[in-house]
Amino acid sequence: MAVFGVFGTKTENVASSAYYGLYALQHRGQASCGIVVNDDGVFRAYKDSGLVNEVFTHRLLKDLGLGQMALGNVRYGTSKTRDRVNAEPMLINHVKGKLAISHDGALVNYAEIRREFEMQGCIFHTANEVEVIACAITKERITAPSIEEAINRAMNKLKGGYSLMVMSPQKLIAVRDENGLHPLCYGVRDDGEYVISSESCALNTVGAKFVRDIEPGEIVVFTKEGVKSIRDHCGKKPERLCVFEYLYTARPDSNISDCSVHLARKRAGMFLAKAHPVEADVVIGAPDSGIDAAIGYAEESGIPYGLGLIKNKYIGRTFIDPGQNVREDKVKIKLNPVPETIKDKRVILVDDSIVRGTTCTRVVKLLRDAGAKEIHIRSSAPEFLNPCYYGTDIGSKDELIACKYNAEQMAKIFGADSVGFLPLEDVFKLGAPGTCKGYCAACFNGEYPTELPVEQVSKYEQKISDNKN
């Protein structure tokens, strides 16, 4: 998921800026998208399932009209939350006014908070966590002197990893959770407009210059008077940026915590070459997020890098597609081998990660059919051994291949000659030295920075699901 916002003091075509910003963030979510435009307190919105360029036609963007602020979102969905009703941003009308809200991430106490609110008489219409977040904020807004103070108070209740954006009639507010699990930054354009984004690559797309990352626990308020920072929640918990941002999620041309994602992935490839060397003729990368690590592996090992797989640019990321059949069907048309690079060669295939392991067998077969003599799979991430509760759609160890098989067994399953993973200790060296104070690698080592959903909560969610069915 990703959030994107524009704040200005003049009436301009902010919907168009939001469109291009979301287009640059499409890699973070392909299930749905939405844009809300604020024109002197009048909110106009449109959201739907689908890709940004499919949902927002020229006519729709024109209908959204001009304004001073815009808020946008791209979202990936689980098999249960892909429908239009769960798309963001969400519009809320309440006794103190109205707001639009959008988020990236997940709450570990979502079901607990939802149950509490429902027992107080609140009615929810979606399965989206952002509706619960909105309820927490609006309940606090009844007594709080401002929307930012309501958010400040609500953060005491919200637990998990989230980047949040809230738009009121006069303000645009950006929030990061206390651990800083998900990235969020802002920049400024020459015309004075502020741009807030999950990744810095989207700032460049709309001509904004990067100013800084929003700090863990920080609330940044954009108004006509300028930018205000509320730091009541800063420093309360250790910084734990999701290291999977560097390995997979983010675009390589983004910078997160003062570190180039491209260089972080190259470092991963170099560490991988040291940990799992093998005699080979060519190094290739699994497009797109494995390419940077493959380049690093080639540079460190001295084995030439080659273009071995071509990706169909019109097929999205299979990792964030719900349902195994969908992922496998997309692999059939997503990748195509380059025989001239791999025929009669010993090939090292560098991928960004091996999570479910379901596509590896098909990719190996593609390379075998194209004439590869040997295939050595190298993952620029450690073994994925634990569920993620902060936004990655992995809810059970049953889905993780590394929980069932070791590297040698995986090689036999995939039909590869060998499999190697990035050592766990190296994953903490990917960022530039002295930039980020710490990383969340719970998916690899099980060390979660927050409390986890309790069993009773899981049972409650199942009860809600059963009642709906």
C-alpha positions as CSV (number, residue, x, y, z in Angstrom):
1,M,0.0,0.0,0.0
2,A,1.0,3.6,-0.4
3,V,-0.2,7.1,0.4
4,F,0.4,10.3,-1.5
5,G,-0.7,13.9,-0.8
6,V,-0.4,17.4,-2.2
7,F,-0.9,20.6,-0.2
8,G,-0.9,24.0,-1.7
9,T,-2.3,27.5,-1.1
10,K,-3.5,28.2,-4.7
11,T,-6.2,26.5,-6.6
12,E,-4.5,24.1,-9.1
13,N,-4.9,20.8,-10.8
14,V,-3.9,18.8,-7.8
15,A,-5.8,15.7,-9.0
16,S,-3.4,15.4,-11.9
17,S,-0.4,15.6,-9.5
18,A,-2.0,12.9,-7.3
19,Y,-2.6,10.8,-10.4
20,Y,1.1,10.9,-11.4
21,G,2.2,10.4,-7.8
22,L,0.1,7.2,-7.5
23,Y,1.3,6.0,-10.8
24,A,4.9,6.2,-9.5
25,L,3.8,4.2,-6.4
26,Q,1.8,1.5,-8.3
27,H,4.3,-1.1,-7.4
28,R,3.1,-1.0,-3.8
29,G,-0.5,-1.9,-4.6
30,Q,-2.4,-3.0,-7.6
31,A,-5.9,-4.0,-6.3
32,S,-7.4,-0.5,-5.9
33,C,-6.7,3.2,-5.9
34,G,-8.4,6.5,-5.1
35,I,-8.1,10.2,-5.0
36,V,-9.8,12.9,-3.0
37,V,-9.6,16.6,-4.0
38,N,-10.2,19.4,-1.5
39,D,-11.4,22.6,-3.0
40,D,-12.0,25.2,-0.2
41,G,-13.5,22.5,2.1
42,V,-15.5,20.8,-0.6
43,F,-14.4,17.2,-1.0
44,R,-14.6,15.4,-4.4
45,A,-13.6,11.8,-4.5
46,Y,-13.3,8.7,-6.7
47,K,-12.0,5.3,-6.0
48,D,-12.3,1.8,-7.5
49,S,-10.7,-1.5,-8.0
50,G,-7.9,-1.6,-10.6
51,L,-4.7,0.0,-11.6
52,V,-4.3,3.8,-11.6
53,N,-4.4,4.3,-15.3
54,E,-7.4,2.0,-15.6
55,V,-9.4,3.7,-12.9
56,F,-8.6,7.3,-13.6
57,T,-9.5,8.3,-17.1
58,H,-9.0,11.9,-18.4
59,R,-12.7,12.6,-17.9
60,L,-12.6,11.4,-14.3
61,L,-9.6,13.5,-13.4
62,K,-11.4,16.5,-15.0
63,D,-14.5,15.8,-13.0
64,L,-12.4,15.8,-9.8
65,G,-11.6,19.4,-10.7
66,L,-9.2,21.9,-9.2
67,G,-8.4,22.4,-5.6
68,Q,-5.7,23.2,-3.0
69,M,-5.2,19.7,-1.6
70,A,-5.3,16.1,-2.8
71,L,-5.0,12.8,-1.1
72,G,-4.4,9.5,-2.9
73,N,-3.9,5.8,-2.2
74,V,-2.9,2.6,-3.9
75,R,-3.7,-0.6,-2.2
76,Y,-3.1,-4.3,-2.5
77,G,-5.8,-6.5,-1.1
78,T,-6.2,-9.9,0.3
79,S,-8.7,-12.3,-1.3
80,K,-11.2,-10.9,1.2
81,T,-10.6,-7.2,0.8
82,R,-10.1,-6.6,-2.9
83,D,-13.6,-5.2,-3.6
84,R,-14.3,-1.5,-4.2
85,V,-15.8,-0.8,-0.7
86,N,-12.3,-1.3,0.8
87,A,-10.6,1.1,-1.5
88,E,-9.0,4.2,-0.1
89,P,-9.0,7.1,0.7
90,M,-12.0,6.9,3.0
91,L,-14.3,9.9,3.5
92,I,-15.7,10.5,6.9
93,N,-18.5,13.0,8.0
94,H,-18.8,13.6,11.7
95,V,-20.1,16.1,14.2
96,K,-16.9,18.2,14.0
97,G,-16.7,18.3,10.3
98,K,-15.3,15.9,7.7
99,L,-12.0,14.3,6.8
100,A,-10.4,12.0,4.2
101,I,-8.0,9.3,5.5
102,S,-5.6,6.9,3.9
103,H,-3.0,4.5,5.3
104,D,-0.2,2.1,4.5
105,G,0.4,-0.8,6.9
106,A,-1.5,-2.8,9.5
107,L,-2.6,-2.7,13.1
108,V,-1.8,-5.6,15.4
109,N,-4.8,-4.7,17.6
110,Y,-7.2,-4.0,14.8
111,A,-9.8,-6.6,15.8
112,E,-9.5,-5.7,19.4
113,I,-10.2,-2.0,18.7
114,R,-13.0,-2.9,16.3
115,R,-14.7,-5.1,18.9
116,E,-14.4,-2.4,21.5
117,F,-16.0,0.2,19.1
118,E,-18.7,-2.2,18.0
119,M,-19.7,-2.8,21.6
120,Q,-20.1,0.9,22.0
121,G,-22.5,1.0,19.1
122,C,-20.2,1.9,16.2
123,I,-21.2,0.3,12.8
124,F,-18.5,-0.6,10.3
125,H,-19.1,-1.0,6.5
126,T,-15.8,-2.3,5.4
127,A,-13.1,-4.8,6.3
128,N,-10.5,-2.1,5.9
129,E,-8.4,-1.1,9.0
130,V,-8.5,2.5,8.0
131,E,-12.2,2.7,9.0
132,V,-11.2,1.7,12.6
133,I,-8.4,4.3,12.6
134,A,-10.9,6.9,11.4
135,C,-13.3,5.9,14.2
136,A,-10.5,6.2,16.8
137,I,-9.6,9.7,15.5
138,T,-13.2,11.0,15.3
139,K,-14.0,9.8,18.8
140,E,-11.1,11.8,20.1
141,R,-12.0,14.8,17.9
142,I,-15.2,15.3,19.9
143,T,-13.2,16.7,22.8
144,A,-9.9,17.6,21.2
145,P,-9.2,21.2,20.2
146,S,-7.9,20.3,16.8
147,I,-7.7,17.4,14.3
148,E,-4.0,17.0,14.9
149,E,-4.5,16.7,18.7
150,A,-7.2,14.1,18.0
151,I,-4.7,12.1,16.0
152,N,-2.1,12.6,18.7
153,R,-4.5,11.1,21.3
154,A,-5.6,8.3,18.9
155,M,-2.1,7.1,18.4
156,N,-2.1,6.0,22.1
157,K,-4.6,3.3,21.0
158,L,-3.2,2.3,17.6
159,K,-0.6,-0.4,17.8
160,G,1.3,-1.8,14.8
161,G,3.0,-0.4,11.7
162,Y,1.4,2.3,9.7
163,S,2.0,5.5,7.7
164,L,-1.1,7.6,7.8
165,M,-2.4,10.7,6.0
166,V,-5.5,12.7,7.1
167,M,-7.0,15.6,5.2
168,S,-9.4,18.0,6.9
169,P,-11.0,21.1,5.2
170,Q,-7.9,23.2,6.1
171,K,-5.1,20.8,6.8
172,L,-3.1,17.9,5.4
173,I,-1.5,15.7,8.1
174,A,1.1,13.0,7.8
175,V,1.8,10.4,10.6
176,R,4.2,7.6,11.1
177,D,3.9,4.9,13.8
178,E,6.3,5.1,16.7
179,N,8.6,2.4,15.4
180,G,8.7,3.9,11.9
181,L,8.0,0.5,10.3
182,H,6.8,2.0,7.0
183,P,8.5,4.9,5.1
184,L,7.0,8.3,4.7
185,C,8.6,11.5,3.5
186,Y,7.8,14.9,2.0
187,G,9.2,17.4,-0.4
188,V,8.4,20.8,-1.9
189,R,7.9,22.1,-5.4
190,D,9.1,25.3,-6.9
191,D,5.6,26.7,-6.7
192,G,5.6,26.2,-2.9
193,E,3.3,23.1,-2.9
194,Y,4.2,20.4,-0.4
195,V,4.1,16.8,-1.5
196,I,3.9,13.8,0.9
197,S,4.7,10.3,-0.3
198,S,5.4,6.8,0.9
199,E,8.5,6.8,-1.3
200,S,10.8,9.6,-2.6
201,C,10.5,8.3,-6.2
202,A,7.0,9.8,-6.4
203,L,8.3,13.2,-5.4
204,N,10.6,13.3,-8.4
205,T,7.6,12.3,-10.6
206,V,5.7,15.5,-9.8
207,G,8.8,17.8,-9.7
208,A,9.2,18.0,-5.9
209,K,12.5,18.2,-4.2
210,F,13.0,15.9,-1.2
211,V,13.0,17.7,2.1
212,R,13.2,14.9,4.7
213,D,11.8,11.6,6.0
214,I,9.0,12.0,8.6
215,E,10.4,10.6,11.8
216,P,9.0,7.6,13.7
217,G,6.1,8.7,15.9
218,E,6.0,12.2,14.3
219,I,2.9,14.1,13.2
220,V,3.5,16.7,10.5
221,V,0.8,19.2,9.9
222,F,0.7,21.2,6.6
223,T,-1.4,24.4,6.7
224,K,-1.4,27.8,5.0
225,E,0.7,29.1,7.8
226,G,3.5,26.5,7.1
227,V,4.6,23.2,8.4
228,K,4.3,22.1,12.1
229,S,5.8,19.1,13.7
230,I,4.3,17.3,16.7
231,R,6.8,15.0,18.4
232,D,5.0,13.7,21.4
233,H,5.3,10.1,20.2
234,C,8.9,10.4,18.9
235,G,11.6,8.4,20.7
236,K,9.0,6.4,22.7
237,K,10.0,3.2,20.9
238,P,13.1,2.0,19.1
239,E,13.2,2.7,15.3
240,R,12.4,-0.4,13.3
241,L,12.1,0.3,9.6
242,C,10.9,-2.7,7.7
243,V,14.0,-4.1,6.0
244,F,11.8,-5.7,3.4
245,E,11.4,-2.2,2.0
246,Y,15.0,-2.4,0.8
247,L,14.8,-6.0,-0.3
248,Y,11.6,-6.0,-2.2
249,T,8.8,-3.4,-1.6
250,A,10.3,-0.1,-2.5
251,R,11.4,1.1,-6.0
252,P,15.2,1.1,-6.5
253,D,15.2,4.8,-7.3
254,S,13.8,5.7,-3.9
255,N,15.8,6.8,-0.9
256,I,14.6,5.6,2.5
257,S,16.3,6.7,5.8
258,D,19.0,8.5,3.7
259,C,19.9,5.3,1.9
260,S,19.5,4.4,-1.7
261,V,17.3,1.3,-2.2
262,H,19.4,0.5,-5.3
263,L,22.6,0.5,-3.4
264,A,21.1,-1.5,-0.5
265,R,20.1,-4.2,-2.9
266,K,23.6,-4.2,-4.5
267,R,25.1,-4.6,-1.1
268,A,22.7,-7.6,-0.5
269,G,24.0,-9.2,-3.7
270,M,27.6,-8.6,-2.7
271,F,27.1,-10.2,0.7
272,L,25.3,-13.1,-1.0
273,A,28.2,-13.7,-3.3
274,K,30.6,-13.9,-0.4
275,A,28.3,-16.3,1.6
276,H,27.3,-18.6,-1.3
277,P,29.9,-18.6,-4.1
278,V,29.6,-21.0,-7.0
279,E,31.4,-21.5,-10.3
280,A,29.2,-20.2,-13.1
281,D,29.2,-18.5,-16.5
282,V,26.6,-15.8,-16.0
283,V,24.6,-14.0,-13.3
284,I,21.0,-13.0,-14.1
285,G,18.4,-11.3,-12.0
286,A,14.7,-12.0,-11.6
287,P,13.0,-8.8,-12.8
288,D,12.6,-6.3,-11.4
289,S,13.6,-6.3,-7.7
290,G,16.2,-9.0,-8.1
291,I,18.2,-7.2,-10.8
292,D,20.1,-4.8,-8.4
293,A,21.2,-7.6,-6.2
294,A,22.3,-9.6,-9.3
295,I,24.5,-6.7,-10.3
296,G,26.0,-6.7,-6.9
297,Y,26.6,-10.4,-6.9
298,A,28.3,-10.2,-10.4
299,E,30.6,-7.3,-9.3
300,E,31.7,-9.2,-6.1
301,S,32.1,-12.6,-7.7
302,G,33.6,-11.4,-11.0
303,I,31.1,-13.5,-13.0
304,P,29.6,-11.5,-15.9
305,Y,26.1,-10.1,-15.4
306,G,23.7,-10.9,-18.3
307,L,20.1,-10.2,-19.3
308,G,18.5,-13.6,-18.8
309,L,14.8,-12.9,-18.2
310,I,12.5,-10.4,-19.8
311,K,9.5,-9.1,-17.9
312,N,6.2,-8.2,-19.5
313,K,5.8,-4.7,-18.2
314,Y,2.0,-5.0,-18.2
315,I,1.9,-7.7,-15.6
316,G,2.0,-6.6,-12.0
317,R,3.9,-8.0,-9.0
318,T,2.9,-11.6,-8.3
319,F,4.0,-11.6,-4.6
320,I,1.1,-9.2,-3.7
321,D,-1.5,-11.0,-5.7
322,P,-3.9,-13.0,-3.5
323,G,-4.5,-16.6,-4.4
324,Q,-2.0,-19.1,-5.6
325,N,-3.7,-19.7,-9.0
326,V,-3.5,-16.0,-9.8
327,R,0.2,-15.9,-9.0
328,E,1.0,-19.0,-11.1
329,D,-1.1,-17.8,-14.1
330,K,0.7,-14.5,-14.1
331,V,4.2,-16.2,-14.1
332,K,3.3,-17.9,-17.3
333,I,3.1,-14.7,-19.2
334,K,5.2,-12.4,-16.9
335,L,8.7,-13.8,-17.7
336,N,10.4,-14.9,-20.9
337,P,14.0,-16.2,-21.1
338,V,16.7,-14.8,-23.3
339,P,18.3,-18.0,-24.8
340,E,21.4,-16.2,-26.1
341,T,22.3,-15.4,-22.5
342,I,21.7,-18.7,-20.8
343,K,21.9,-21.5,-23.4
344,D,24.7,-24.0,-22.5
345,K,25.6,-21.8,-19.5
346,R,25.9,-22.4,-15.8
347,V,23.4,-19.8,-14.5
348,I,23.2,-18.0,-11.2
349,L,19.6,-16.7,-10.8
350,V,19.4,-13.9,-8.1
351,D,15.9,-13.3,-6.8
352,D,14.8,-10.8,-4.2
353,S,13.3,-13.4,-1.9
354,I,11.8,-16.8,-1.7
355,V,8.6,-16.6,0.3
356,R,6.1,-19.2,-0.7
357,G,8.5,-20.7,-3.3
358,T,5.6,-21.3,-5.7
359,T,7.0,-19.6,-8.7
360,C,10.6,-20.9,-8.5
361,T,9.8,-24.2,-10.1
362,R,8.2,-22.5,-13.1
363,V,11.1,-20.1,-13.5
364,V,13.7,-22.9,-13.3
365,K,11.8,-24.8,-16.0
366,L,11.8,-21.7,-18.2
367,L,15.6,-21.6,-17.9
368,R,16.0,-25.3,-18.4
369,D,13.9,-25.2,-21.5
370,A,16.1,-22.3,-22.8
371,G,19.2,-24.5,-22.5
372,A,20.7,-23.7,-19.1
373,K,23.2,-26.4,-18.0
374,E,23.1,-25.5,-14.3
375,I,20.8,-23.3,-12.3
376,H,21.9,-21.9,-8.9
377,I,19.2,-19.9,-7.2
378,R,20.4,-17.2,-4.8
379,S,17.9,-15.2,-2.6
380,S,19.0,-11.7,-1.6
381,A,16.9,-12.1,1.5
382,P,17.2,-14.6,4.4
383,E,14.8,-17.4,4.8
384,F,11.2,-16.1,5.4
385,L,10.3,-18.0,8.6
386,N,7.6,-15.9,10.3
387,P,4.3,-14.2,9.4
388,C,4.3,-10.4,9.0
389,Y,1.6,-8.5,11.0
390,Y,2.5,-5.1,9.6
391,G,1.1,-5.1,6.1
392,T,2.7,-8.0,4.2
393,D,0.0,-10.5,3.4
394,I,1.6,-13.5,5.0
395,G,-0.6,-14.7,7.8
396,S,0.6,-18.2,8.5
397,K,3.8,-20.2,8.6
398,D,2.0,-22.8,6.6
399,E,2.5,-20.6,3.5
400,L,6.3,-20.2,4.0
401,I,8.4,-22.8,2.2
402,A,11.4,-22.2,4.5
403,C,9.4,-23.5,7.5
404,K,9.1,-26.9,5.8
405,Y,12.3,-27.4,3.8
406,N,16.0,-26.6,4.0
407,A,17.9,-25.1,1.1
408,E,19.0,-28.5,-0.2
409,Q,15.4,-29.8,-0.2
410,M,14.2,-26.6,-1.9
411,A,16.7,-27.1,-4.7
412,K,15.3,-30.5,-5.4
413,I,11.7,-29.2,-5.3
414,F,12.5,-26.3,-7.7
415,G,14.6,-28.5,-10.0
416,A,17.7,-26.3,-9.4
417,D,21.3,-27.3,-8.7
418,S,21.5,-25.3,-5.5
419,V,19.8,-22.7,-3.4
420,G,21.4,-20.1,-1.1
421,F,20.0,-17.3,1.1
422,L,21.4,-14.1,2.4
423,P,22.8,-14.7,5.9
424,L,20.6,-13.1,8.6
425,E,23.4,-11.0,10.0
426,D,24.0,-9.3,6.7
427,V,20.4,-8.1,6.4
428,F,21.2,-5.5,9.1
429,K,24.1,-4.1,7.0
430,L,22.0,-3.1,3.9
431,G,21.4,0.5,4.9
432,A,24.0,3.2,4.7
433,P,26.1,3.2,8.0
434,G,24.7,5.6,10.6
435,T,21.4,6.3,8.8
436,C,18.7,4.1,10.3
437,K,19.0,3.2,14.0
438,G,17.4,-0.2,13.5
439,Y,15.4,-2.5,11.3
440,C,12.5,-4.9,11.7
441,A,13.4,-8.3,10.4
442,A,10.7,-10.2,12.2
443,C,9.8,-12.1,9.1
444,F,13.3,-13.6,9.2
445,N,14.2,-13.8,12.9
446,G,10.9,-13.6,14.7
447,E,11.8,-10.6,16.8
448,Y,8.7,-8.4,16.5
449,P,8.9,-4.8,17.6
450,T,5.3,-4.7,18.9
451,E,2.9,-7.0,20.7
452,L,1.2,-9.6,18.5
453,P,-2.5,-10.3,17.8
454,V,-3.8,-12.5,20.6
455,E,-5.6,-15.8,20.0
456,Q,-8.9,-14.4,21.2
457,V,-8.7,-11.7,18.6
458,S,-8.2,-14.2,15.8
459,K,-11.2,-16.1,17.0
460,Y,-13.2,-12.9,17.0
461,E,-12.2,-12.2,13.5
462,Q,-13.2,-15.7,12.4
463,K,-16.6,-15.2,14.2
464,I,-17.1,-11.9,12.2
465,S,-16.3,-13.8,9.0
466,D,-18.6,-16.7,9.8
467,N,-21.5,-14.2,10.6
468,K,-21.0,-12.5,7.3
469,N,-21.1,-15.8,5.5
